[in-house]
Amino acid sequence: MFTLVAIASFSFVRLFFISNEGKEALIKVGNGPVQRVSLKTDRRINLEGEKGRVVIEIKEGRVRAVESSCFQKICVNTGWINKPGQNIICLPNKVLVTIEGKESPKIDAVSY
């Protein structure tokens, strides 16, 4: 009985509390090729989008858009991302940043 409870507890903790951080980001600008970048090396990447410049920052295993020439700055306001499946999208500049990792999130939402 104790073993069953221990296994169930470990599975619950692994599923909900252990972070599933991504290993790399995929960056796509317009119809150009996909660029794969590691999240292990801190750096800034300057991208030239359709309407202007977008600056992507990689730091401590996370990614964010620091600066963009777009009007609403939704991509900048997205903030840091680090889990597989998360995205930063700048529609005016046609820039897409997606986190990839070994596992995708198992639970997206829970409703009753």
DADAJO-V59704 format. One record per residue. N is the residue number from 1. PSI is psi in radians with two decimals (none if undefined). Layout:
<<N;PSI> <N;PSI>>
This chain:
<<1;-0.81> <2;-0.71> <3;-0.73> <4;-0.74> <5;-0.71> <6;-0.76> <7;-0.76> <8;-0.72> <9;-0.77> <10;-0.75> <11;-0.72> <12;-0.81> <13;-0.77> <14;-0.72> <15;-0.70> <16;-0.46> <17;-0.43> <18;2.17> <19;2.53> <20;1.23> <21;2.58> <22;2.82> <23;-0.48> <24;2.81> <25;2.51> <26;2.24> <27;2.22> <28;2.30> <29;2.01> <30;-2.32> <31;0.18> <32;3.05> <33;2.76> <34;2.33> <35;2.21> <36;2.23> <37;2.44> <38;2.53> <39;0.04> <40;-0.35> <41;2.12> <42;2.34> <43;2.98> <44;2.42> <45;2.15> <46;2.15> <47;2.51> <48;1.84> <49;-3.03> <50;-0.63> <51;-0.10> <52;-2.74> <53;2.53> <54;2.25> <55;2.14> <56;2.34> <57;2.31> <58;2.15> <59;2.28> <60;0.71> <61;0.26> <62;2.85> <63;2.54> <64;2.78> <65;2.08> <66;-0.65> <67;2.51> <68;2.59> <69;-0.03> <70;2.81> <71;-0.87> <72;-0.34> <73;0.58> <74;-0.66> <75;-0.71> <76;-0.71> <77;-0.18> <78;-0.61> <79;-2.79> <80;2.47> <81;2.60> <82;0.01> <83;2.51> <84;2.36> <85;-0.27> <86;2.60> <87;2.66> <88;2.20> <89;2.27> <90;1.69> <91;-0.79> <92;-0.64> <93;-0.08> <94;0.87> <95;2.32> <96;2.23> <97;2.16> <98;2.39> <99;2.33> <100;2.59> <101;-3.07> <102;-0.70> <103;2.51> <104;2.73> <105;2.38> <106;-0.58> <107;2.16> <108;-0.73> <109;2.72> <110;2.30> <111;2.69> <112;none>>
